[in-house]
Amino acid sequence: MSGSRITAVGHYQPARVLTNEDLAGMVDTSDAWITSRVGIRTRHIAGPDEPVDELAAHAAAKALAAAGRTPDEIDLVLVATSTAIDRSPNMAARVAARLGMPGPAVMDINVVCAGFTHALATADHAVRAGGAERVLVIGADKMSEVTDWTDRTTCVLVGDGAGAAVVEAAAPGAGDGVGPVLWGSVPEMGNAVRIEGTPPRFAQEGQSVYRWATTRLPEFARRVCGKAGLTPEDLAAVVLHQANLRIVEPLARRIGAVNAVVARDVVDSGNTSAASIPLAFSKLVEQGAVSSGDPVLLFGFGGNLSYAGQVVRCP
């Protein structure tokens, strides 16, 4: 079984930017309160005529163009999202239709904030098992649609966007471009992050998530590096789920990735759930902060309380 590699990435965010000052005019909050507690300054918000699959398709088209691939060359489309309002057609099918794909397999993966890293592992497994040669993996969420904009504890956190990666079979002997996954969950803490009700609304137990993430995840992240045959010191970059800068920064330090660039896209984009990791990773690649072949840790965590991570090589 040959391994897989990421050959290109892409991202997309809606044009509308919502600042902390804007939020201060909507709820009882301030720029100082938001930045001191979560580190977020701006976020992008999709309009009512911008559904999740449109965000996803824009990011996917950019990734395909960067990979030099056409839509008809994709065998499998995986969309990680937790904000698909309709049950069918799923987001993957809608993205395939938007891009004019002739007949790929299409699946949505709902693991909330850890969705992209779960989807990436699924793509890697499909390639290794011979079920697909080229896979389009997308993380896309429209968190603004499931947010109570009168609740200052949650509305200051969220943003909308999408990120995508093209995953292809690696040449024999080329090594793994997508490393082994470490994934799991803490079912008894499943209610710590929720999107539920009618209409669905995002809610979380922030302190519980913070304590769990900053105490348990460093060990998991180091185990991911070990599965890839690396140490944290070998990493060129660390891309964690962009939940909150007060989680991202201490978690990155405790992992021990002393030589790594740490993605801090949460400052500009807020928490975009399943989109946050591919969005932040794509920006690092676009900015030239990482080079082709560099080892990068991707690690998602959040709803269910689920987690998944792997080391990948930059396209």
Secondary structure, 3 states (H helix, E strand, C coil): CCCEEEEEEEEECCCCEEEHHHHHCCCCCCHHHHHHHCCCCEEECCCCCCCHHHHHHHHHHHHHHHHCCCHHHCCEEEEECCCCCCCCCCHHHHHHHHHCCCCCEEEEECCHHHHHHHHHHHHHHHHHCCCCCEEEEEEEEEHHHHCCCCCHHHHCCECEEEEEEEEEECCCCCCCCECCCEEEECHHHHHHEEEECCCCEEEECHHHHHHHHHHHHHHHHHHHHHHCCCCHHHCCEEEECCCCHHHHHHHHHHHCCCCCEECCCHHHHCECHHHHHHHHHHHHHHHCCCCCCCEEEEEEEEHHHEEEEEEEECC
